[in-house]
Amino acid sequence: MTLESINPATGKTVSSHSIMTESKLAKIIEDAASAQPEWARRSFGDRADALRRCGELLRERKQVLAELMANEMGKRVVDGQGEVEKCAWVCDYYADHAEAFLTPEMVETDARRSFVAFEPLGVVLAIMPWNFPFWQVFRFAAPALMAGNAGILKHASNVSGCALAIEDALHEAGVPRKLFRTVLLPGRDVGDLIDHPGIAAVTLTGSTPAGRAVASRAGAALKKTVLELGGSDPYVVLADADLEAAIETCVTSRLINVGQSCIAGKRFILPQEHRARCVELFVEKMWSKTTGDPLSREVDLGPMARSDLRDELHGQVVKSVQRGARCLAGGEIPSGPGCFYPPTVLTDVAPGMPAYDDELFGPVASLIFVSSEEEAIRVANDTGFGLGAAVFTADVERGERIAHKELQAGACFVNAFVRSDPRLPFGGIKLSGYGRELSHFGIREFVNIKAVYVA
């Protein structure tokens, strides 16, 4: 059996990779567990040298890696180049700051000396998605490796080439070959990896159902998990906002990666008093985007990553319309090859519709109109998800209050779209998961926070 990468713009097979045998997988995990203690004994400086060199290699290979993403999952080359640059940044960031983040903290007690130390856990299994095939991996790998852990990457099957390219870059940069490995197997078999006694902890970025399955399996084995799951991010535009600027930002967020982003704005909560203008701006700005070959710099959007994902999204649109939503633009699968889907605008969106209740992982904007700030906040929080949220207003203090005290999400932005940044913690609440990636919070997720007491 093989794992196939299908170019979503053409429908043609890019590559095939043989699925690894159980014995090979077990050997990879055992090798990683045996290599990890020596890596942990290395100085932060030695580990940082490898991470910085990896960042250099990523920058040198930026064009090639961007084209690989375009071919395997449809990301525009220009967006892929930006993703690779961001991965190099996170390598540099943790190379620069890991030692300070993990320096033992002295604590005054009745002991002669007492402190809190941060020691690596061992081998961390990362189960990663296809939508940001390099960034999702490096935001786990950079802090985990700098903390002294080993890493096993189980990437999405359609981006196996990206997974192997990441492994190659890390090895060439000086990370020991046995310490970080990519494993090739279908997602249905990942439970056996979680169960393996050589795996100390698990991190997953994926859907909420996948999160439930991984958490259940890891919980049965009493293994630490971090879960970054789906989102139905609300973007609240208040009546005093600059509507054109706010909606431009909303559309940018909605269409990042063809809408295939957990933290893309999805439910847009807009002022009823400006309904006509908001509708006009959303339709104009969404419908102005061009769709085509992701290798071209002349198009705004590439294809969705797989035909089944495109069909699932379309089914959610159709069901929402059947339940009373109105489609103002898009909403039809285009003819011809490729997994393309047009920028789509739905209005009259209400509870009980997929466009309100569920995550729409594609270029579909759900417009919801409200009559007050209080109603806007209520609607924003009326979701099982809690990954990101944004508020737009001319009154920055008002926006900060709403972001800080009112919106229920792991990341709340004012007059900007939600994005990840190595300097800030990233993660969600409720059905969007638990734990944090990035910043000093992220590197401390996969360490033993050890109390040391010297009498």
C-alpha positions as CSV (number, residue, x, y, z in Angstrom):
1,M,0.0,0.0,0.0
2,T,1.1,3.6,-0.7
3,L,0.3,7.1,0.4
4,E,-0.4,9.3,-2.6
5,S,-0.1,13.0,-3.1
6,I,-2.6,14.3,-5.7
7,N,-2.1,17.7,-7.2
8,P,-5.4,19.4,-6.4
9,A,-5.1,21.8,-9.3
10,T,-4.8,19.1,-12.0
11,G,-5.9,15.9,-10.3
12,K,-2.7,14.2,-11.3
13,T,-0.5,12.1,-9.0
14,V,2.5,14.0,-7.7
15,S,4.2,11.1,-5.8
16,S,3.6,7.8,-4.0
17,H,5.2,6.7,-0.8
18,S,5.2,3.2,0.7
19,I,3.6,2.7,4.0
20,M,6.0,1.7,6.7
21,T,5.8,-1.7,8.3
22,E,5.0,-2.1,12.0
23,S,8.5,-3.3,12.7
24,K,10.1,-0.3,11.0
25,L,7.8,2.1,12.9
26,A,8.7,0.4,16.2
27,K,12.4,0.6,15.3
28,I,12.1,4.4,14.5
29,I,10.5,5.1,17.9
30,E,13.0,3.0,19.8
31,D,15.9,4.7,18.0
32,A,14.4,8.1,18.9
33,A,14.1,7.2,22.5
34,S,17.7,6.0,22.6
35,A,19.0,9.1,20.9
36,Q,17.0,11.6,23.1
37,P,19.1,11.5,26.3
38,E,22.3,12.4,24.6
39,W,20.6,15.3,22.8
40,A,19.2,16.5,26.1
41,R,22.7,16.5,27.5
42,R,23.9,18.8,24.8
43,S,24.1,22.5,25.6
44,F,21.5,25.0,24.6
45,G,24.1,26.5,22.4
46,D,24.7,23.3,20.5
47,R,21.0,22.7,19.9
48,A,20.5,26.3,18.9
49,D,23.3,26.0,16.3
50,A,21.3,23.2,14.6
51,L,18.0,25.2,14.7
52,R,19.7,28.3,13.2
53,R,21.3,26.2,10.5
54,C,17.9,24.7,9.7
55,G,16.4,28.2,9.4
56,E,19.2,29.0,6.9
57,L,18.5,25.9,4.9
58,L,14.8,26.7,4.8
59,R,15.4,30.2,3.4
60,E,17.8,28.8,0.8
61,R,15.2,26.3,-0.3
62,K,12.2,28.6,-0.1
63,Q,11.2,28.4,-3.8
64,V,11.6,24.6,-4.0
65,L,9.6,24.0,-0.8
66,A,6.9,26.5,-1.9
67,E,6.5,24.7,-5.2
68,L,6.3,21.4,-3.3
69,M,3.4,22.8,-1.2
70,A,1.7,24.0,-4.3
71,N,1.9,20.6,-5.9
72,E,0.9,18.6,-2.9
73,M,-1.9,20.7,-1.4
74,G,-2.6,23.6,-3.6
75,K,-1.0,26.5,-1.7
76,R,-0.1,29.5,-3.9
77,V,3.7,29.7,-4.3
78,V,3.8,33.2,-2.9
79,D,2.0,32.0,0.2
80,G,4.3,29.0,0.5
81,Q,7.3,31.2,0.4
82,G,5.9,33.2,3.3
83,E,5.2,30.0,5.2
84,V,8.8,28.9,4.8
85,E,10.1,32.2,6.0
86,K,7.9,32.0,9.1
87,C,9.3,28.5,9.8
88,A,12.8,29.9,9.7
89,W,11.7,32.7,12.1
90,V,10.4,30.2,14.6
91,C,13.7,28.3,14.4
92,D,15.6,31.5,15.1
93,Y,13.2,32.5,17.8
94,Y,13.6,29.4,19.9
95,A,17.4,29.2,19.2
96,D,17.6,32.7,20.7
97,H,15.2,32.3,23.7
98,A,14.9,28.6,24.7
99,E,17.6,28.8,27.3
100,A,16.0,31.8,29.1
101,F,12.6,30.2,28.9
102,L,13.8,27.0,30.5
103,T,16.3,28.5,33.1
104,P,15.5,27.0,36.5
105,E,13.5,29.3,38.7
106,M,14.7,29.8,42.3
107,V,11.9,29.6,45.0
108,E,12.3,30.7,48.6
109,T,11.3,27.9,51.0
110,D,12.6,26.5,54.3
111,A,15.2,24.5,52.3
112,R,18.8,25.3,51.9
113,R,18.0,25.6,48.2
114,S,14.9,25.0,46.1
115,F,14.0,25.6,42.6
116,V,11.8,24.6,39.7
117,A,13.6,22.9,36.7
118,F,12.3,22.2,33.2
119,E,13.5,18.8,31.9
120,P,12.5,17.2,28.6
121,L,9.9,14.5,28.6
122,G,11.4,12.2,25.8
123,V,9.9,11.4,22.5
124,V,7.0,13.7,21.3
125,L,4.7,12.3,18.6
126,A,3.3,15.1,16.4
127,I,0.2,14.4,14.3
128,M,0.0,17.2,11.8
129,P,-2.4,18.5,9.2
130,W,-2.0,19.4,5.5
131,N,-3.1,23.0,5.5
132,F,0.1,24.6,6.6
133,P,2.4,21.6,6.0
134,F,5.6,23.3,7.1
135,W,4.5,25.8,9.7
136,Q,2.4,23.4,11.7
137,V,5.4,21.1,12.1
138,F,8.0,23.7,12.9
139,R,5.9,25.4,15.6
140,F,6.0,22.0,17.4
141,A,9.5,20.9,16.4
142,A,11.5,24.1,17.2
143,P,10.5,24.3,20.8
144,A,10.4,20.5,21.4
145,L,13.9,20.0,20.0
146,M,15.3,23.0,21.8
147,A,13.8,21.7,25.1
148,G,15.8,18.5,24.6
149,N,13.1,16.2,23.3
150,A,13.0,13.9,20.3
151,G,10.3,14.1,17.6
152,I,8.3,11.7,15.5
153,L,6.3,13.3,12.8
154,K,3.1,11.7,11.5
155,H,2.0,14.1,8.8
156,A,-1.1,14.1,6.7
157,S,-0.9,11.5,4.0
158,N,-1.3,14.0,1.1
159,V,1.8,16.0,2.1
160,S,4.3,13.2,2.6
161,G,6.8,15.0,0.4
162,C,6.7,18.0,2.7
163,A,7.2,15.7,5.7
164,L,10.3,14.2,4.2
165,A,11.6,17.6,3.2
166,I,11.3,18.8,6.8
167,E,13.2,15.7,8.0
168,D,15.9,16.2,5.5
169,A,16.4,19.9,6.5
170,L,16.6,19.1,10.2
171,H,19.1,16.3,9.6
172,E,21.3,18.3,7.3
173,A,21.3,21.1,9.9
174,G,22.7,18.9,12.5
175,V,19.8,17.3,14.3
176,P,20.7,13.6,14.8
177,R,19.1,11.4,12.2
178,K,17.5,9.1,14.8
179,L,16.2,12.0,16.9
180,F,13.7,13.4,14.5
181,R,11.9,11.1,12.0
182,T,9.0,11.2,9.7
183,V,6.8,8.1,9.7
184,L,4.6,7.1,6.8
185,L,1.3,5.5,7.6
186,P,-2.4,6.2,7.2
187,G,-4.2,8.2,9.9
188,R,-6.3,5.2,10.9
189,D,-3.2,3.5,12.3
190,V,-1.9,6.4,14.5
191,G,-3.4,4.9,17.6
192,D,-0.7,2.2,17.7
193,L,2.0,4.9,17.7
194,I,0.3,6.6,20.6
195,D,0.3,3.3,22.5
196,H,4.0,2.6,22.0
197,P,5.9,2.9,25.3
198,G,8.6,4.9,23.6
199,I,6.2,7.8,23.0
200,A,6.1,10.2,26.0
201,A,3.6,12.8,24.7
202,V,1.4,13.7,21.8
203,T,0.6,16.9,20.0
204,L,-2.2,17.2,17.4
205,T,-3.4,19.9,15.1
206,G,-6.5,18.8,13.4
207,S,-10.3,18.5,13.6
208,T,-12.3,18.2,16.8
209,P,-13.3,14.6,16.1
210,A,-9.6,13.8,15.6
211,G,-8.8,15.6,18.8
212,R,-11.3,13.5,20.7
213,A,-9.9,10.3,19.3
214,V,-6.3,11.2,20.1
215,A,-7.1,12.5,23.5
216,S,-9.0,9.3,24.3
217,R,-6.2,7.1,23.2
218,A,-3.4,9.1,24.9
219,G,-5.5,9.5,28.0
220,A,-5.9,5.8,28.3
221,A,-2.1,5.6,28.3
222,L,-1.7,8.6,30.6
223,K,0.3,10.6,28.1
224,K,0.4,14.3,27.9
225,T,-1.4,15.9,25.0
226,V,-1.7,19.3,23.4
227,L,-4.6,19.7,21.0
228,E,-5.1,22.6,18.5
229,L,-8.4,21.8,16.9
230,G,-11.0,23.5,14.7
231,G,-12.6,26.9,15.0
232,S,-15.6,28.9,13.9
233,D,-14.0,32.2,14.6
234,P,-16.3,35.2,15.0
235,Y,-15.2,38.6,13.7
236,V,-17.3,41.4,15.2
237,V,-17.6,44.6,13.3
238,L,-19.1,47.4,15.4
239,A,-21.2,50.2,14.0
240,D,-18.5,52.8,14.6
241,A,-15.8,50.9,12.6
242,D,-14.3,51.9,9.3
243,L,-16.4,49.5,7.4
244,E,-14.4,49.3,4.2
245,A,-11.1,48.7,6.1
246,A,-12.7,46.3,8.5
247,I,-14.4,44.2,5.8
248,E,-11.2,44.2,3.7
249,T,-9.4,42.7,6.7
250,C,-12.3,40.2,7.2
251,V,-12.1,39.1,3.6
252,T,-8.4,38.7,3.8
253,S,-8.7,36.5,6.9
254,R,-11.5,34.4,5.4
255,L,-9.5,33.7,2.2
256,I,-6.1,32.9,3.7
257,N,-5.1,29.5,2.3
258,V,-8.4,29.4,0.4
259,G,-10.2,29.6,3.7
260,Q,-8.5,26.4,4.9
261,S,-7.2,27.8,8.2
262,C,-8.4,27.1,11.7
263,I,-8.0,30.7,12.7
264,A,-9.5,32.3,9.6
265,G,-12.5,34.5,10.3
266,K,-15.6,32.5,9.5
267,R,-18.7,34.1,11.1
268,F,-18.9,37.8,10.5
269,I,-21.1,39.6,12.9
270,L,-22.1,43.0,11.4
271,P,-24.2,46.0,12.4
272,Q,-27.8,45.9,11.2
273,E,-27.8,49.6,10.6
274,H,-25.1,49.3,7.9
275,R,-26.5,46.0,6.5
276,A,-26.7,47.2,2.8
277,R,-23.2,48.6,2.8
278,C,-21.7,45.5,4.6
279,V,-23.3,43.2,2.1
280,E,-22.2,45.3,-0.8
281,L,-18.6,45.3,0.4
282,F,-18.4,41.6,1.2
283,V,-19.7,40.6,-2.1
284,E,-17.5,43.0,-4.0
285,K,-14.3,42.1,-2.2
286,M,-14.9,38.3,-2.1
287,W,-16.1,38.1,-5.7
288,S,-13.1,40.2,-7.0
289,K,-10.7,37.4,-6.2
290,T,-9.3,35.3,-9.0
291,T,-8.9,31.6,-8.8
292,G,-6.4,29.4,-10.7
293,D,-3.0,27.7,-10.9
294,P,-1.2,28.0,-7.5
295,L,2.1,28.2,-9.3
296,S,1.0,31.5,-10.9
297,R,1.6,34.8,-9.1
298,E,-1.3,36.3,-11.1
299,V,-4.1,34.5,-9.1
300,D,-5.5,35.3,-5.6
301,L,-6.7,31.7,-4.8
302,G,-5.6,28.2,-5.6
303,P,-7.6,25.1,-5.3
304,M,-8.8,23.4,-2.1
305,A,-6.5,20.6,-1.0
306,R,-8.7,17.6,-1.9
307,S,-11.9,16.9,-3.7
308,D,-13.6,15.3,-0.7
309,L,-12.9,18.5,1.3
310,R,-14.4,20.6,-1.4
311,D,-17.5,18.4,-1.7
312,E,-17.9,18.5,2.1
313,L,-17.8,22.3,2.1
314,H,-20.3,22.5,-0.7
315,G,-22.6,20.2,1.2
316,Q,-22.5,22.5,4.2
317,V,-23.4,25.5,1.9
318,V,-26.3,23.6,0.3
319,K,-27.6,22.5,3.7
320,S,-27.4,26.1,5.0
321,V,-29.3,27.4,2.1
322,Q,-31.9,24.7,2.5
323,R,-32.4,25.9,6.0
324,G,-32.9,29.5,5.2
325,A,-29.6,31.1,4.4
326,R,-29.3,33.1,1.1
327,C,-26.3,32.7,-1.2
328,L,-25.2,36.1,-2.5
329,A,-22.1,35.0,-4.4
330,G,-20.5,31.7,-5.4
331,G,-21.9,28.5,-3.9
332,E,-21.5,26.4,-7.0
333,I,-18.8,23.8,-7.9
334,P,-17.1,25.0,-11.1
335,S,-16.8,22.7,-14.1
336,G,-13.3,21.5,-15.1
337,P,-10.4,19.7,-13.4
338,G,-9.1,20.6,-10.0
339,C,-10.6,21.0,-6.5
340,F,-11.6,24.7,-7.0
341,Y,-14.4,26.4,-5.1
342,P,-15.5,30.0,-5.6
343,P,-15.4,32.7,-2.9
344,T,-18.9,32.4,-1.4
345,V,-21.0,34.8,0.7
346,L,-24.0,33.6,2.7
347,T,-26.4,35.9,4.6
348,D,-29.4,35.3,6.8
349,V,-27.3,32.8,8.6
350,A,-28.8,31.5,11.9
351,P,-28.4,28.8,14.5
352,G,-29.2,25.3,13.1
353,M,-27.3,25.9,9.9
354,P,-23.8,24.5,9.3
355,A,-22.7,28.0,8.3
356,Y,-23.5,29.1,11.9
357,D,-22.9,26.0,14.0
358,D,-19.9,24.2,12.3
359,E,-16.5,25.0,11.0
360,L,-16.6,25.8,7.2
361,F,-13.1,25.0,6.1
362,G,-13.0,26.8,2.8
363,P,-13.7,30.2,1.1
364,V,-17.2,30.8,2.5
365,A,-18.2,33.8,4.6
366,S,-21.2,33.7,6.9
367,L,-22.8,37.1,7.5
368,I,-24.9,37.6,10.7
369,F,-26.5,41.0,11.4
370,V,-27.1,42.3,15.0
371,S,-28.5,45.5,16.5
372,S,-26.2,46.1,19.5
373,E,-22.8,45.4,21.0
374,E,-24.4,43.1,23.6
375,E,-26.1,41.0,20.9
376,A,-22.8,40.9,18.9
377,I,-20.9,39.5,21.8
378,R,-23.7,37.0,22.6
379,V,-23.6,35.7,19.0
380,A,-19.8,35.7,18.9
381,N,-19.7,33.4,21.9
382,D,-22.6,31.3,20.8
383,T,-20.4,28.5,19.5
384,G,-18.8,25.4,20.8
385,F,-15.4,26.5,19.5
386,G,-13.0,29.0,21.0
387,L,-9.8,29.4,18.9
388,G,-9.7,32.9,17.7
389,A,-11.9,36.0,17.5
390,A,-11.6,39.6,16.4
391,V,-13.4,42.9,17.0
392,F,-13.3,46.1,14.8
393,T,-14.1,49.5,16.2
394,A,-12.9,53.1,16.0
395,D,-12.7,53.1,19.8
396,V,-9.5,51.1,20.6
397,E,-10.2,51.1,24.3
398,R,-13.7,49.6,23.7
399,G,-12.2,47.0,21.4
400,E,-9.5,46.0,23.9
401,R,-12.2,45.7,26.6
402,I,-14.3,43.4,24.4
403,A,-11.2,41.3,23.4
404,H,-9.9,41.1,26.9
405,K,-13.1,40.5,28.9
406,E,-15.9,39.5,26.6
407,L,-14.9,37.3,23.7
408,Q,-14.3,33.6,24.6
409,A,-11.3,32.4,22.6
410,G,-7.6,31.6,22.9
411,A,-6.6,34.6,20.8
412,C,-8.6,37.8,20.5
413,F,-7.4,40.6,18.1
414,V,-8.5,44.2,17.8
415,N,-8.7,45.8,14.3
416,A,-6.6,43.0,12.8
417,F,-7.1,39.4,11.7
418,V,-6.0,36.6,14.0
419,R,-2.6,35.1,13.2
420,S,0.0,33.0,15.0
421,D,3.3,34.6,16.1
422,P,6.2,32.8,17.8
423,R,6.2,35.5,20.5
424,L,2.6,34.9,21.6
425,P,0.9,31.7,22.9
426,F,-1.4,30.0,20.4
427,G,-4.2,27.6,21.2
428,G,-7.9,27.4,22.0
429,I,-10.6,26.5,24.5
430,K,-13.8,24.5,24.4
431,L,-14.0,22.4,21.3
432,S,-10.9,24.1,19.9
433,G,-8.7,22.1,22.2
434,Y,-6.3,22.7,25.0
435,G,-2.7,23.5,25.7
436,R,-0.6,26.2,24.0
437,E,2.0,26.3,21.3
438,L,4.6,29.1,20.7
439,S,6.1,31.6,23.2
440,H,7.5,30.5,26.5
441,F,4.1,28.7,27.2
442,G,4.6,26.4,24.2
443,I,8.1,25.2,25.1
444,R,7.0,24.4,28.6
445,E,4.2,22.1,27.4
446,F,6.5,19.2,26.8
447,V,8.8,19.4,29.8
448,N,8.8,17.9,33.2
449,I,8.2,20.9,35.5
450,K,10.3,19.5,38.3
451,A,10.5,20.7,41.9
452,V,14.0,20.3,43.4
453,Y,14.4,20.7,47.2
454,V,17.8,20.6,48.9
455,A,17.5,20.3,52.7
